[in-house]
């Protein structure tokens, strides 16, 4: 029965995250009903296993089972919730991403005893390992951005940041790693987020600036200004943009990697350090 409960928590997490990933990839939106179903199911399964078997959690508070596990379960959820909400308000996380990580804390607060990663240990708070893997996997998109920008530079012979001479080096560097040039018409559809904005300064001259953390809620207004400036001939037909990454896809992959191989950060460190 204990094995069934452990595998149920794993499979239900993979199932809900897989569906959320598909929805995120197709529309960049995930219905709240996904989390309204996932959260109580995860909580019931985890609580049942704690009360009857414990969860083989990594720390002892000197109380007794199942109270040790219950206390650690609550601490895990609280820590992951604060972490997720902080990332959301910092603009690094979408609402669905934060909810997914919190649901994962309800379902798999620490590594289930039915699995054993092959290459590395994981964090005592298992969702932190999943998050770490998510970030590293999503970072692989940098390779695509760098290659695309380099090819654009070689093909056109033009400067990548023409019109942004006043911007700082680090802003240009971030744009180079996370975005690329697209036709302005491409912003009207799809899921691209503009990495630049245009405004009229006090001198009545158009002023372009790079955006460090583009926010989806401001996308429509920024795209409107860019398209208007292009139609009026005040802006060339190419702008900096970044794909709205379906982070839940990488989170699902991060969960699979965490369950099978462990923490990618530790694996990389072991490869780099002698």
C-alpha positions, 0 to 999 in steps of 0.5 A, spaced: 500 500 500 505 504 501 508 503 494 502 504 491 501 511 495 508 513 493 507 512 486 500 515 485 503 521 488 509 521 482 504 519 477 499 524 479 504 530 479 506 527 472 499 527 469 497 534 471 504 537 470 504 534 463 497 537 461 499 544 464 505 543 460 501 542 453 496 548 455 502 552 457 505 550 450 499 551 446 496 558 449 501 560 454 495 559 459 493 554 464 486 554 467 485 554 475 481 548 475 488 544 473 490 546 480 484 546 484 484 538 482 491 537 483 492 540 490 487 537 494 488 530 490 496 531 492 494 533 499 490 527 500 495 522 498 501 525 501 497 526 508 494 519 507 501 516 507 504 520 512 498 518 517 499 511 516 506 510 513 510 516 514 514 519 508 521 517 510 522 524 511 530 526 511 529 530 518 527 528 525 524 534 530 525 529 536 517 528 536 515 522 533 512 519 527 507 521 524 508 528 527 515 529 525 513 528 518 507 532 518 511 538 521 516 537 515 511 537 510 508 543 513 515 547 513 516 544 506 510 547 503 511 554 507 518 555 504 516 553 497 510 557 497 514 563 500 519 562 494 514 561 489 510 567 491 516 571 491 519 569 484 512 571 481 512 578 484 519 579 482 516 577 475 521 571 474 515 566 475 508 566 472 502 565 476 501 558 473 508 556 474 508 558 482 501 554 483 505 548 479 511 549 484 506 549 490 502 543 488 508 539 487 510 541 494 503 538 497 504 532 492 512 531 493 515 535 499 521 530 499 524 525 494 519 519 495 522 512 497 520 509 491 525 512 487 533 513 487 536 518 482 542 515 479 547 520 478 546 525 484 543 527 491 537 532 491 535 537 496 531 535 502 526 540 499 524 536 493 521 542 489 527 546 490 531 541 486 525 541 481 526 548 480 533 548 479 533 543 474 527 547 471 532 553 470 538 549 468 533 546 462 530 553 460 537 556 460 539 551 454 534 556 450 540 561 450 544 557 445 539 558 440 538 565 442 546 566 441 546 562 435 540 566 431 543 573 433 550 571 431 547 568 424 543 575 423 549 579 424 553 575 419 547 575 414 546 582 414 552 586 416 548 590 421 549 592 428 545 588 433 543 594 437 543 600 432 539 605 435 540 603 442 547 606 443 545 609 450 543 603 453 548 599 458 552 593 456 549 589 461 542 590 458 545 589 451 548 582 454 541 580 457 537 581 450 543 578 446 542 572 451 534 571 451 532 574 445 533 576 438 531 580 432 524 579 429 519 582 424 514 587 427 508 584 424 510 577 428 509 581 435 501 581 433 500 574 433 504 568 437 507 569 444 513 573 443 514 578 448 517 585 446 524 586 449 524 593 447 519 599 447 518 606 444 516 612 447 516 620 445 521 624 449 520 631 451 524 633 445 519 630 441 524 625 438 522 617 439 526 614 444 527 606 444 529 602 450 531 595 452 526 591 457 530 587 462 524 583 465 518 584 459 511 583 463 505 579 459 500 584 462 504 590 459 505 586 452 499 589 448 500 596 450 508 596 448 506 592 441 501 597 439 506 603 440 511 599 436 506 597 430 504 604 430 511 607 430 512 602 424 506 604 420 508 611 421 515 610 418 518 612 425 521 605 426 525 599 422 521 593 421 525 589 426 525 589 433 528 585 439 523 580 442 523 574 446 519 567 446 514 567 452 517 560 454 512 555 456 516 554 463 511 548 465 514 544 460 521 545 463 518 544 470 515 537 467 522 535 464 525 538 471 521 533 475 523 527 471 530 528 471 530 529 478 526 523 479 531 519 475 538 522 475 537 527 481 540 535 481 543 537 475 546 543 478 550 538 482 551 533 476 554 539 473 559 541 479 561 534 479 563 534 472 567 541 472 570 540 479 576 535 480 
